[in-house]
């Protein structure tokens, strides 16, 4: 249940970032660092490409303890 809720919230956040064409989480830097040839071949500015891109993610929740935390 926690994973599903986190996935919903993250999907909403990504869509909001794409709608406003901002990249505060640095995906453009990741693309430039690890896929430089593809990044260099892009003719459009990164915010436009980011707004039209499809982003997939998967969360994994592991509960280590339950109870009161001090």
CHARMM internal coordinates of N, CA and C (Angstrom, degrees):
IC EDIT
DIST 1 N 1 CA 1.4462
DIST 1 CA 1 C 1.5384
ANGL 1 N 1 CA 1 C 110.50
DIST 1 C 2 N 1.3222
ANGL 1 CA 1 C 2 N 116.24
DIHE 1 N 1 CA 1 C 2 N -39.76
DIST 2 N 2 CA 1.4651
ANGL 1 C 2 N 2 CA 119.97
DIHE 1 CA 1 C 2 N 2 CA -179.55
DIST 2 CA 2 C 1.5229
ANGL 2 N 2 CA 2 C 110.16
DIHE 1 C 2 N 2 CA 2 C -65.72
DIST 2 C 3 N 1.3275
ANGL 2 CA 2 C 3 N 116.79
DIHE 2 N 2 CA 2 C 3 N -43.67
DIST 3 N 3 CA 1.4686
ANGL 2 C 3 N 3 CA 120.59
DIHE 2 CA 2 C 3 N 3 CA 179.35
DIST 3 CA 3 C 1.5240
ANGL 3 N 3 CA 3 C 111.18
DIHE 2 C 3 N 3 CA 3 C -60.29
DIST 3 C 4 N 1.3268
ANGL 3 CA 3 C 4 N 116.67
DIHE 3 N 3 CA 3 C 4 N -42.81
DIST 4 N 4 CA 1.4712
ANGL 3 C 4 N 4 CA 120.00
DIHE 3 CA 3 C 4 N 4 CA 179.53
DIST 4 CA 4 C 1.5274
ANGL 4 N 4 CA 4 C 111.23
DIHE 3 C 4 N 4 CA 4 C -62.40
DIST 4 C 5 N 1.3174
ANGL 4 CA 4 C 5 N 116.78
DIHE 4 N 4 CA 4 C 5 N -41.83
DIST 5 N 5 CA 1.4618
ANGL 4 C 5 N 5 CA 120.26
DIHE 4 CA 4 C 5 N 5 CA 179.71
DIST 5 CA 5 C 1.5213
ANGL 5 N 5 CA 5 C 111.13
DIHE 4 C 5 N 5 CA 5 C -66.48
DIST 5 C 6 N 1.3297
ANGL 5 CA 5 C 6 N 117.27
DIHE 5 N 5 CA 5 C 6 N -41.73
DIST 6 N 6 CA 1.4650
ANGL 5 C 6 N 6 CA 120.56
DIHE 5 CA 5 C 6 N 6 CA 177.70
DIST 6 CA 6 C 1.5233
ANGL 6 N 6 CA 6 C 110.22
DIHE 5 C 6 N 6 CA 6 C -63.54
DIST 6 C 7 N 1.3248
ANGL 6 CA 6 C 7 N 117.60
DIHE 6 N 6 CA 6 C 7 N -41.65
DIST 7 N 7 CA 1.4723
ANGL 6 C 7 N 7 CA 120.77
DIHE 6 CA 6 C 7 N 7 CA 178.16
DIST 7 CA 7 C 1.5223
ANGL 7 N 7 CA 7 C 111.50
DIHE 6 C 7 N 7 CA 7 C -61.18
DIST 7 C 8 N 1.3297
ANGL 7 CA 7 C 8 N 117.62
DIHE 7 N 7 CA 7 C 8 N -41.10
DIST 8 N 8 CA 1.4626
ANGL 7 C 8 N 8 CA 120.77
DIHE 7 CA 7 C 8 N 8 CA 178.48
DIST 8 CA 8 C 1.5270
ANGL 8 N 8 CA 8 C 111.10
DIHE 7 C 8 N 8 CA 8 C -63.94
DIST 8 C 9 N 1.3349
ANGL 8 CA 8 C 9 N 116.15
DIHE 8 N 8 CA 8 C 9 N -44.73
DIST 9 N 9 CA 1.4644
ANGL 8 C 9 N 9 CA 119.88
DIHE 8 CA 8 C 9 N 9 CA -179.23
DIST 9 CA 9 C 1.5246
ANGL 9 N 9 CA 9 C 111.71
DIHE 8 C 9 N 9 CA 9 C -65.96
DIST 9 C 10 N 1.3188
ANGL 9 CA 9 C 10 N 117.18
DIHE 9 N 9 CA 9 C 10 N -40.15
DIST 10 N 10 CA 1.4639
ANGL 9 C 10 N 10 CA 120.77
DIHE 9 CA 9 C 10 N 10 CA 179.06
DIST 10 CA 10 C 1.5235
ANGL 10 N 10 CA 10 C 110.98
DIHE 9 C 10 N 10 CA 10 C -67.19
DIST 10 C 11 N 1.3154
ANGL 10 CA 10 C 11 N 117.62
DIHE 10 N 10 CA 10 C 11 N -40.37
DIST 11 N 11 CA 1.4673
ANGL 10 C 11 N 11 CA 120.94
DIHE 10 CA 10 C 11 N 11 CA 178.07
DIST 11 CA 11 C 1.5277
ANGL 11 N 11 CA 11 C 110.15
DIHE 10 C 11 N 11 CA 11 C -62.20
DIST 11 C 12 N 1.3179
ANGL 11 CA 11 C 12 N 117.16
DIHE 11 N 11 CA 11 C 12 N -42.04
DIST 12 N 12 CA 1.4603
ANGL 11 C 12 N 12 CA 120.59
DIHE 11 CA 11 C 12 N 12 CA 178.24
DIST 12 CA 12 C 1.5251
ANGL 12 N 12 CA 12 C 110.87
DIHE 11 C 12 N 12 CA 12 C -64.87
DIST 12 C 13 N 1.3256
ANGL 12 CA 12 C 13 N 117.40
DIHE 12 N 12 CA 12 C 13 N -40.08
DIST 13 N 13 CA 1.4590
ANGL 12 C 13 N 13 CA 121.25
DIHE 12 CA 12 C 13 N 13 CA 178.95
DIST 13 CA 13 C 1.5291
ANGL 13 N 13 CA 13 C 111.40
DIHE 12 C 13 N 13 CA 13 C -64.53
DIST 13 C 14 N 1.3243
ANGL 13 CA 13 C 14 N 117.14
DIHE 13 N 13 CA 13 C 14 N -45.51
DIST 14 N 14 CA 1.4625
ANGL 13 C 14 N 14 CA 120.98
DIHE 13 CA 13 C 14 N 14 CA 179.73
DIST 14 CA 14 C 1.5247
ANGL 14 N 14 CA 14 C 110.59
DIHE 13 C 14 N 14 CA 14 C -62.20
DIST 14 C 15 N 1.3212
ANGL 14 CA 14 C 15 N 117.64
DIHE 14 N 14 CA 14 C 15 N -43.13
DIST 15 N 15 CA 1.4673
ANGL 14 C 15 N 15 CA 120.49
DIHE 14 CA 14 C 15 N 15 CA 178.96
DIST 15 CA 15 C 1.5221
ANGL 15 N 15 CA 15 C 111.55
DIHE 14 C 15 N 15 CA 15 C -63.30
DIST 15 C 16 N 1.3252
ANGL 15 CA 15 C 16 N 116.70
DIHE 15 N 15 CA 15 C 16 N -37.52
DIST 16 N 16 CA 1.4603
ANGL 15 C 16 N 16 CA 120.14
DIHE 15 CA 15 C 16 N 16 CA 178.40
DIST 16 CA 16 C 1.5278
ANGL 16 N 16 CA 16 C 110.86
DIHE 15 C 16 N 16 CA 16 C -67.16
DIST 16 C 17 N 1.3344
ANGL 16 CA 16 C 17 N 117.25
DIHE 16 N 16 CA 16 C 17 N -41.61
DIST 17 N 17 CA 1.4619
ANGL 16 C 17 N 17 CA 120.83
DIHE 16 CA 16 C 17 N 17 CA 177.56
DIST 17 CA 17 C 1.5230
ANGL 17 N 17 CA 17 C 110.71
DIHE 16 C 17 N 17 CA 17 C -63.30
DIST 17 C 18 N 1.3302
ANGL 17 CA 17 C 18 N 116.91
DIHE 17 N 17 CA 17 C 18 N -40.73
DIST 18 N 18 CA 1.4575
ANGL 17 C 18 N 18 CA 120.64
DIHE 17 CA 17 C 18 N 18 CA 179.19
DIST 18 CA 18 C 1.5233
ANGL 18 N 18 CA 18 C 111.22
DIHE 17 C 18 N 18 CA 18 C -67.66
DIST 18 C 19 N 1.3067
ANGL 18 CA 18 C 19 N 117.30
DIHE 18 N 18 CA 18 C 19 N -38.47
DIST 19 N 19 CA 1.4692
ANGL 18 C 19 N 19 CA 120.49
DIHE 18 CA 18 C 19 N 19 CA 179.95
DIST 19 CA 19 C 1.5317
ANGL 19 N 19 CA 19 C 110.65
DIHE 18 C 19 N 19 CA 19 C -62.93
DIST 19 C 20 N 1.3275
ANGL 19 CA 19 C 20 N 116.84
DIHE 19 N 19 CA 19 C 20 N -37.23
DIST 20 N 20 CA 1.4648
ANGL 19 C 20 N 20 CA 121.04
DIHE 19 CA 19 C 20 N 20 CA -179.70
DIST 20 CA 20 C 1.5278
ANGL 20 N 20 CA 20 C 112.76
DIHE 19 C 20 N 20 CA 20 C -90.91
DIST 20 C 21 N 1.3154
ANGL 20 CA 20 C 21 N 117.06
DIHE 20 N 20 CA 20 C 21 N -2.26
DIST 21 N 21 CA 1.4684
ANGL 20 C 21 N 21 CA 124.37
DIHE 20 CA 20 C 21 N 21 CA 179.13
DIST 21 CA 21 C 1.5230
ANGL 21 N 21 CA 21 C 112.35
DIHE 20 C 21 N 21 CA 21 C 54.04
DIST 21 C 22 N 1.3294
ANGL 21 CA 21 C 22 N 115.85
DIHE 21 N 21 CA 21 C 22 N 51.04
DIST 22 N 22 CA 1.4624
ANGL 21 C 22 N 22 CA 121.90
DIHE 21 CA 21 C 22 N 22 CA 174.85
DIST 22 CA 22 C 1.5206
ANGL 22 N 22 CA 22 C 108.78
DIHE 21 C 22 N 22 CA 22 C -124.58
DIST 22 C 23 N 1.3182
ANGL 22 CA 22 C 23 N 116.46
DIHE 22 N 22 CA 22 C 23 N 152.52
DIST 23 N 23 CA 1.4666
ANGL 22 C 23 N 23 CA 121.66
DIHE 22 CA 22 C 23 N 23 CA -178.24
DIST 23 CA 23 C 1.5327
ANGL 23 N 23 CA 23 C 110.39
DIHE 22 C 23 N 23 CA 23 C -132.97
DIST 23 C 24 N 1.3310
ANGL 23 CA 23 C 24 N 118.35
DIHE 23 N 23 CA 23 C 24 N 68.89
DIST 24 N 24 CA 1.4595
ANGL 23 C 24 N 24 CA 119.53
DIHE 23 CA 23 C 24 N 24 CA -178.75
DIST 24 CA 24 C 1.5270
ANGL 24 N 24 CA 24 C 113.51
DIHE 23 C 24 N 24 CA 24 C -75.06
DIST 24 C 25 N 1.3221
ANGL 24 CA 24 C 25 N 117.75
DIHE 24 N 24 CA 24 C 25 N -12.27
DIST 25 N 25 CA 1.4673
ANGL 24 C 25 N 25 CA 119.76
DIHE 24 CA 24 C 25 N 25 CA -178.51
DIST 25 CA 25 C 1.5213
ANGL 25 N 25 CA 25 C 112.41
DIHE 24 C 25 N 25 CA 25 C -92.90
DIST 25 C 26 N 1.3218
ANGL 25 CA 25 C 26 N 118.41
DIHE 25 N 25 CA 25 C 26 N -2.39
DIST 26 N 26 CA 1.4544
ANGL 25 C 26 N 26 CA 122.14
DIHE 25 CA 25 C 26 N 26 CA 170.96
DIST 26 CA 26 C 1.5138
ANGL 26 N 26 CA 26 C 116.42
DIHE 25 C 26 N 26 CA 26 C 80.70
DIST 26 C 27 N 1.3200
ANGL 26 CA 26 C 27 N 118.53
DIHE 26 N 26 CA 26 C 27 N 30.70
DIST 27 N 27 CA 1.4558
ANGL 26 C 27 N 27 CA 120.06
DIHE 26 CA 26 C 27 N 27 CA 177.57
DIST 27 CA 27 C 1.5202
ANGL 27 N 27 CA 27 C 111.50
DIHE 26 C 27 N 27 CA 27 C -67.42
DIST 27 C 28 N 1.3271
ANGL 27 CA 27 C 28 N 117.45
DIHE 27 N 27 CA 27 C 28 N -31.94
DIST 28 N 28 CA 1.4614
ANGL 27 C 28 N 28 CA 121.12
DIHE 27 CA 27 C 28 N 28 CA 176.64
DIST 28 CA 28 C 1.5208
ANGL 28 N 28 CA 28 C 111.46
DIHE 27 C 28 N 28 CA 28 C -63.54
DIST 28 C 29 N 1.3277
ANGL 28 CA 28 C 29 N 116.63
DIHE 28 N 28 CA 28 C 29 N -38.88
DIST 29 N 29 CA 1.4683
ANGL 28 C 29 N 29 CA 120.53
DIHE 28 CA 28 C 29 N 29 CA 176.86
DIST 29 CA 29 C 1.5205
ANGL 29 N 29 CA 29 C 111.11
DIHE 28 C 29 N 29 CA 29 C -65.96
DIST 29 C 30 N 1.3357
ANGL 29 CA 29 C 30 N 116.53
DIHE 29 N 29 CA 29 C 30 N -37.91
DIST 30 N 30 CA 1.4660
ANGL 29 C 30 N 30 CA 120.68
DIHE 29 CA 29 C 30 N 30 CA 177.72
DIST 30 CA 30 C 1.5241
ANGL 30 N 30 CA 30 C 110.70
DIHE 29 C 30 N 30 CA 30 C -63.34
DIST 30 C 31 N 1.3287
ANGL 30 CA 30 C 31 N 116.51
DIHE 30 N 30 CA 30 C 31 N -45.70
DIST 31 N 31 CA 1.4661
ANGL 30 C 31 N 31 CA 120.72
DIHE 30 CA 30 C 31 N 31 CA -179.97
DIST 31 CA 31 C 1.5210
ANGL 31 N 31 CA 31 C 110.14
DIHE 30 C 31 N 31 CA 31 C -62.32
DIST 31 C 32 N 1.3315
ANGL 31 CA 31 C 32 N 116.83
DIHE 31 N 31 CA 31 C 32 N -43.66
DIST 32 N 32 CA 1.4631
ANGL 31 C 32 N 32 CA 120.02
DIHE 31 CA 31 C 32 N 32 CA -179.72
DIST 32 CA 32 C 1.5281
ANGL 32 N 32 CA 32 C 111.38
DIHE 31 C 32 N 32 CA 32 C -65.44
DIST 32 C 33 N 1.3251
ANGL 32 CA 32 C 33 N 118.04
DIHE 32 N 32 CA 32 C 33 N -35.86
DIST 33 N 33 CA 1.4607
ANGL 32 C 33 N 33 CA 121.25
DIHE 32 CA 32 C 33 N 33 CA -177.46
DIST 33 CA 33 C 1.5215
ANGL 33 N 33 CA 33 C 112.70
DIHE 32 C 33 N 33 CA 33 C -76.43
DIST 33 C 34 N 1.3285
ANGL 33 CA 33 C 34 N 118.36
DIHE 33 N 33 CA 33 C 34 N -40.70
DIST 34 N 34 CA 1.4595
ANGL 33 C 34 N 34 CA 120.88
DIHE 33 CA 33 C 34 N 34 CA -171.88
DIST 34 CA 34 C 1.5267
ANGL 34 N 34 CA 34 C 114.48
DIHE 33 C 34 N 34 CA 34 C -106.06
DIST 34 C 35 N 1.3185
ANGL 34 CA 34 C 35 N 118.05
DIHE 34 N 34 CA 34 C 35 N -14.72
DIST 35 N 35 CA 1.4659
ANGL 34 C 35 N 35 CA 121.89
DIHE 34 CA 34 C 35 N 35 CA 179.63
DIST 35 CA 35 C 1.5280
ANGL 35 N 35 CA 35 C 108.56
DIHE 34 C 35 N 35 CA 35 C -135.77
DIST 35 C 36 N 1.3205
ANGL 35 CA 35 C 36 N 116.18
DIHE 35 N 35 CA 35 C 36 N 55.60
DIST 36 N 36 CA 1.4591
ANGL 35 C 36 N 36 CA 121.30
DIHE 35 CA 35 C 36 N 36 CA -171.40
DIST 36 CA 36 C 1.5264
ANGL 36 N 36 CA 36 C 112.80
DIHE 35 C 36 N 36 CA 36 C -61.12
DIST 36 C 37 N 1.3150
ANGL 36 CA 36 C 37 N 118.75
DIHE 36 N 36 CA 36 C 37 N -41.47
DIST 37 N 37 CA 1.4683
ANGL 36 C 37 N 37 CA 120.58
DIHE 36 CA 36 C 37 N 37 CA -178.48
DIST 37 CA 37 C 1.5279
ANGL 37 N 37 CA 37 C 111.86
DIHE 36 C 37 N 37 CA 37 C -61.45
DIST 37 C 38 N 1.3288
ANGL 37 CA 37 C 38 N 116.29
DIHE 37 N 37 CA 37 C 38 N -41.63
DIST 38 N 38 CA 1.4653
ANGL 37 C 38 N 38 CA 119.47
DIHE 37 CA 37 C 38 N 38 CA 177.78
DIST 38 CA 38 C 1.5220
ANGL 38 N 38 CA 38 C 110.69
DIHE 37 C 38 N 38 CA 38 C -69.21
DIST 38 C 39 N 1.3335
ANGL 38 CA 38 C 39 N 116.70
DIHE 38 N 38 CA 38 C 39 N -38.67
DIST 39 N 39 CA 1.4542
ANGL 38 C 39 N 39 CA 120.54
DIHE 38 CA 38 C 39 N 39 CA 179.41
DIST 39 CA 39 C 1.5245
ANGL 39 N 39 CA 39 C 110.96
DIHE 38 C 39 N 39 CA 39 C -64.26
DIST 39 C 40 N 1.3229
ANGL 39 CA 39 C 40 N 116.68
DIHE 39 N 39 CA 39 C 40 N -41.05
DIST 40 N 40 CA 1.4597
ANGL 39 C 40 N 40 CA 121.01
DIHE 39 CA 39 C 40 N 40 CA -178.69
DIST 40 CA 40 C 1.5317
ANGL 40 N 40 CA 40 C 111.06
DIHE 39 C 40 N 40 CA 40 C -67.39
DIST 40 C 41 N 1.3336
ANGL 40 CA 40 C 41 N 117.78
DIHE 40 N 40 CA 40 C 41 N -30.84
DIST 41 N 41 CA 1.4599
ANGL 40 C 41 N 41 CA 121.95
DIHE 40 CA 40 C 41 N 41 CA -178.33
DIST 41 CA 41 C 1.5305
ANGL 41 N 41 CA 41 C 113.02
DIHE 40 C 41 N 41 CA 41 C -77.74
DIST 41 C 42 N 1.3279
ANGL 41 CA 41 C 42 N 117.96
DIHE 41 N 41 CA 41 C 42 N -10.65
DIST 42 N 42 CA 1.4655
ANGL 41 C 42 N 42 CA 121.02
DIHE 41 CA 41 C 42 N 42 CA -179.58
DIST 42 CA 42 C 1.5196
ANGL 42 N 42 CA 42 C 109.97
DIHE 41 C 42 N 42 CA 42 C -69.26
DIST 42 C 43 N 1.3248
ANGL 42 CA 42 C 43 N 115.91
DIHE 42 N 42 CA 42 C 43 N 130.75
DIST 43 N 43 CA 1.4597
ANGL 42 C 43 N 43 CA 121.38
DIHE 42 CA 42 C 43 N 43 CA -179.50
DIST 43 CA 43 C 1.5290
ANGL 43 N 43 CA 43 C 112.35
DIHE 42 C 43 N 43 CA 43 C -94.37
DIST 43 C 44 N 1.3159
ANGL 43 CA 43 C 44 N 117.09
DIHE 43 N 43 CA 43 C 44 N -20.02
DIST 44 N 44 CA 1.4608
ANGL 43 C 44 N 44 CA 121.33
DIHE 43 CA 43 C 44 N 44 CA -177.75
DIST 44 CA 44 C 1.5316
ANGL 44 N 44 CA 44 C 109.67
DIHE 43 C 44 N 44 CA 44 C -97.19
DIST 44 C 45 N 1.3205
ANGL 44 CA 44 C 45 N 116.83
DIHE 44 N 44 CA 44 C 45 N 158.37
DIST 45 N 45 CA 1.4688
ANGL 44 C 45 N 45 CA 119.56
DIHE 44 CA 44 C 45 N 45 CA 175.31
DIST 45 CA 45 C 1.5249
ANGL 45 N 45 CA 45 C 110.96
DIHE 44 C 45 N 45 CA 45 C -65.91
DIST 45 C 46 N 1.3257
ANGL 45 CA 45 C 46 N 116.57
DIHE 45 N 45 CA 45 C 46 N 150.93
DIST 46 N 46 CA 1.4613
ANGL 45 C 46 N 46 CA 121.71
DIHE 45 CA 45 C 46 N 46 CA -175.42
DIST 46 CA 46 C 1.5310
ANGL 46 N 46 CA 46 C 113.21
DIHE 45 C 46 N 46 CA 46 C -57.19
DIST 46 C 47 N 1.3303
ANGL 46 CA 46 C 47 N 121.87
DIHE 46 N 46 CA 46 C 47 N -41.80
DIST 47 N 47 CA 1.4711
ANGL 46 C 47 N 47 CA 118.79
DIHE 46 CA 46 C 47 N 47 CA -179.06
DIST 47 CA 47 C 1.5247
ANGL 47 N 47 CA 47 C 113.72
DIHE 46 C 47 N 47 CA 47 C -58.46
DIST 47 C 48 N 1.3169
ANGL 47 CA 47 C 48 N 118.25
DIHE 47 N 47 CA 47 C 48 N -36.15
DIST 48 N 48 CA 1.4686
ANGL 47 C 48 N 48 CA 120.58
DIHE 47 CA 47 C 48 N 48 CA 177.79
DIST 48 CA 48 C 1.5296
ANGL 48 N 48 CA 48 C 110.62
DIHE 47 C 48 N 48 CA 48 C -67.39
DIST 48 C 49 N 1.3082
ANGL 48 CA 48 C 49 N 116.42
DIHE 48 N 48 CA 48 C 49 N -43.20
DIST 49 N 49 CA 1.4658
ANGL 48 C 49 N 49 CA 120.61
DIHE 48 CA 48 C 49 N 49 CA 179.84
DIST 49 CA 49 C 1.5189
ANGL 49 N 49 CA 49 C 110.04
DIHE 48 C 49 N 49 CA 49 C -65.49
DIST 49 C 50 N 1.3223
ANGL 49 CA 49 C 50 N 116.99
DIHE 49 N 49 CA 49 C 50 N -41.92
DIST 50 N 50 CA 1.4633
ANGL 49 C 50 N 50 CA 121.76
DIHE 49 CA 49 C 50 N 50 CA 178.87
DIST 50 CA 50 C 1.5209
ANGL 50 N 50 CA 50 C 110.77
DIHE 49 C 50 N 50 CA 50 C -61.55
DIST 50 C 51 N 1.3278
ANGL 50 CA 50 C 51 N 117.32
DIHE 50 N 50 CA 50 C 51 N -40.46
DIST 51 N 51 CA 1.4593
ANGL 50 C 51 N 51 CA 121.02
DIHE 50 CA 50 C 51 N 51 CA -178.59
DIST 51 CA 51 C 1.5223
ANGL 51 N 51 CA 51 C 112.39
DIHE 50 C 51 N 51 CA 51 C -65.01
DIST 51 C 52 N 1.3384
ANGL 51 CA 51 C 52 N 117.44
DIHE 51 N 51 CA 51 C 52 N -30.09
DIST 52 N 52 CA 1.4616
ANGL 51 C 52 N 52 CA 121.32
DIHE 51 CA 51 C 52 N 52 CA -177.66
DIST 52 CA 52 C 1.5210
ANGL 52 N 52 CA 52 C 113.39
DIHE 51 C 52 N 52 CA 52 C -97.71
DIST 52 C 53 N 1.3209
ANGL 52 CA 52 C 53 N 117.77
DIHE 52 N 52 CA 52 C 53 N -3.37
DIST 53 N 53 CA 1.4618
ANGL 52 C 53 N 53 CA 120.51
DIHE 52 CA 52 C 53 N 53 CA -174.55
DIST 53 CA 53 C 1.5263
ANGL 53 N 53 CA 53 C 111.92
DIHE 52 C 53 N 53 CA 53 C -80.75
DIST 53 C 54 N 1.3097
ANGL 53 CA 53 C 54 N 114.23
DIHE 53 N 53 CA 53 C 54 N 161.83
DIST 54 N 54 CA 1.4583
ANGL 53 C 54 N 54 CA 122.14
DIHE 53 CA 53 C 54 N 54 CA 176.27
DIST 54 CA 54 C 1.5228
ANGL 54 N 54 CA 54 C 107.86
DIHE 53 C 54 N 54 CA 54 C -106.68
DIST 54 C 55 N 1.3111
ANGL 54 CA 54 C 55 N 116.19
DIHE 54 N 54 CA 54 C 55 N 120.82
DIST 55 N 55 CA 1.4651
ANGL 54 C 55 N 55 CA 121.12
DIHE 54 CA 54 C 55 N 55 CA -176.28
DIST 55 CA 55 C 1.5226
ANGL 55 N 55 CA 55 C 108.59
DIHE 54 C 55 N 55 CA 55 C -114.60
DIST 55 C 56 N 1.3266
ANGL 55 CA 55 C 56 N 115.03
DIHE 55 N 55 CA 55 C 56 N 127.26
DIST 56 N 56 CA 1.4651
ANGL 55 C 56 N 56 CA 121.26
DIHE 55 CA 55 C 56 N 56 CA 178.37
DIST 56 CA 56 C 1.5265
ANGL 56 N 56 CA 56 C 108.73
DIHE 55 C 56 N 56 CA 56 C -113.88
DIST 56 C 57 N 1.3031
ANGL 56 CA 56 C 57 N 117.03
DIHE 56 N 56 CA 56 C 57 N 142.74
DIST 57 N 57 CA 1.4577
ANGL 56 C 57 N 57 CA 121.91
DIHE 56 CA 56 C 57 N 57 CA 176.54
DIST 57 CA 57 C 1.5171
ANGL 57 N 57 CA 57 C 108.31
DIHE 56 C 57 N 57 CA 57 C -150.84
DIST 57 C 58 N 1.3118
ANGL 57 CA 57 C 58 N 114.58
DIHE 57 N 57 CA 57 C 58 N 162.38
DIST 58 N 58 CA 1.4581
ANGL 57 C 58 N 58 CA 120.41
DIHE 57 CA 57 C 58 N 58 CA 179.94
DIST 58 CA 58 C 1.5158
ANGL 58 N 58 CA 58 C 108.06
DIHE 57 C 58 N 58 CA 58 C -144.94
DIST 58 C 59 N 1.3127
ANGL 58 CA 58 C 59 N 116.45
DIHE 58 N 58 CA 58 C 59 N 128.80
DIST 59 N 59 CA 1.4522
ANGL 58 C 59 N 59 CA 120.20
DIHE 58 CA 58 C 59 N 59 CA 178.77
DIST 59 CA 59 C 1.5265
ANGL 59 N 59 CA 59 C 109.48
DIHE 58 C 59 N 59 CA 59 C -98.93
DIST 59 C 60 N 1.3107
ANGL 59 CA 59 C 60 N 114.64
DIHE 59 N 59 CA 59 C 60 N 153.41
DIST 60 N 60 CA 1.4598
ANGL 59 C 60 N 60 CA 120.67
DIHE 59 CA 59 C 60 N 60 CA 177.26
DIST 60 CA 60 C 1.5163
ANGL 60 N 60 CA 60 C 107.20
DIHE 59 C 60 N 60 CA 60 C -135.62
DIST 60 C 61 N 1.3161
ANGL 60 CA 60 C 61 N 116.74
DIHE 60 N 60 CA 60 C 61 N 120.07
DIST 61 N 61 CA 1.4599
ANGL 60 C 61 N 61 CA 122.27
DIHE 60 CA 60 C 61 N 61 CA -177.43
DIST 61 CA 61 C 1.5191
ANGL 61 N 61 CA 61 C 108.51
DIHE 60 C 61 N 61 CA 61 C -108.61
DIST 61 C 62 N 1.3153
ANGL 61 CA 61 C 62 N 114.58
DIHE 61 N 61 CA 61 C 62 N 132.33
DIST 62 N 62 CA 1.4512
ANGL 61 C 62 N 62 CA 120.55
DIHE 61 CA 61 C 62 N 62 CA 177.01
DIST 62 CA 62 C 1.5315
ANGL 62 N 62 CA 62 C 107.39
DIHE 61 C 62 N 62 CA 62 C -129.47
DIST 62 C 63 N 1.3123
ANGL 62 CA 62 C 63 N 116.57
DIHE 62 N 62 CA 62 C 63 N 118.46
DIST 63 N 63 CA 1.4642
ANGL 62 C 63 N 63 CA 121.13
DIHE 62 CA 62 C 63 N 63 CA 179.64
DIST 63 CA 63 C 1.5225
ANGL 63 N 63 CA 63 C 107.81
DIHE 62 C 63 N 63 CA 63 C -89.11
DIST 63 C 64 N 1.3267
ANGL 63 CA 63 C 64 N 115.18
DIHE 63 N 63 CA 63 C 64 N 117.07
DIST 64 N 64 CA 1.4644
ANGL 63 C 64 N 64 CA 120.01
DIHE 63 CA 63 C 64 N 64 CA -176.38
DIST 64 CA 64 C 1.5229
ANGL 64 N 64 CA 64 C 111.66
DIHE 63 C 64 N 64 CA 64 C -93.56
DIST 64 C 65 N 1.3287
ANGL 64 CA 64 C 65 N 118.45
DIHE 64 N 64 CA 64 C 65 N -37.04
DIST 65 N 65 CA 1.4496
ANGL 64 C 65 N 65 CA 123.51
DIHE 64 CA 64 C 65 N 65 CA -178.94
DIST 65 CA 65 C 1.5115
ANGL 65 N 65 CA 65 C 109.66
DIHE 64 C 65 N 65 CA 65 C -142.44
DIST 65 C 66 N 1.3119
ANGL 65 CA 65 C 66 N 115.19
DIHE 65 N 65 CA 65 C 66 N 155.72
DIST 66 N 66 CA 1.4420
ANGL 65 C 66 N 66 CA 120.43
DIHE 65 CA 65 C 66 N 66 CA 172.14
DIST 66 CA 66 C 1.5103
ANGL 66 N 66 CA 66 C 106.84
DIHE 65 C 66 N 66 CA 66 C -129.28
DIST 66 C 67 N 1.3095
ANGL 66 CA 66 C 67 N 116.14
DIHE 66 N 66 CA 66 C 67 N 151.99
DIST 67 N 67 CA 1.4615
ANGL 66 C 67 N 67 CA 120.24
DIHE 66 CA 66 C 67 N 67 CA 179.50
DIST 67 CA 67 C 1.5081
ANGL 67 N 67 CA 67 C 111.95
DIHE 66 C 67 N 67 CA 67 C 123.66
DIST 67 C 68 N 1.3029
ANGL 67 CA 67 C 68 N 115.10
DIHE 67 N 67 CA 67 C 68 N -167.24
DIST 68 N 68 CA 1.4601
ANGL 67 C 68 N 68 CA 122.54
DIHE 67 CA 67 C 68 N 68 CA -176.49
DIST 68 CA 68 C 1.5297
ANGL 68 N 68 CA 68 C 109.28
DIHE 67 C 68 N 68 CA 68 C -79.96
DIST 68 C 69 N 1.3290
ANGL 68 CA 68 C 69 N 114.71
DIHE 68 N 68 CA 68 C 69 N 137.20
DIST 69 N 69 CA 1.4538
ANGL 68 C 69 N 69 CA 120.79
DIHE 68 CA 68 C 69 N 69 CA 177.29
DIST 69 CA 69 C 1.5058
ANGL 69 N 69 CA 69 C 108.45
DIHE 68 C 69 N 69 CA 69 C -112.69
DIST 69 C 70 N 1.3346
ANGL 69 CA 69 C 70 N 118.12
DIHE 69 N 69 CA 69 C 70 N 130.39
DIST 70 N 70 CA 1.4725
ANGL 69 C 70 N 70 CA 121.50
DIHE 69 CA 69 C 70 N 70 CA 179.44
DIST 70 CA 70 C 1.4924
ANGL 70 N 70 CA 70 C 110.37
DIHE 69 C 70 N 70 CA 70 C -88.90
END
COOR INIT
IC SEED 1 N 1 CA 1 C
IC BUILD
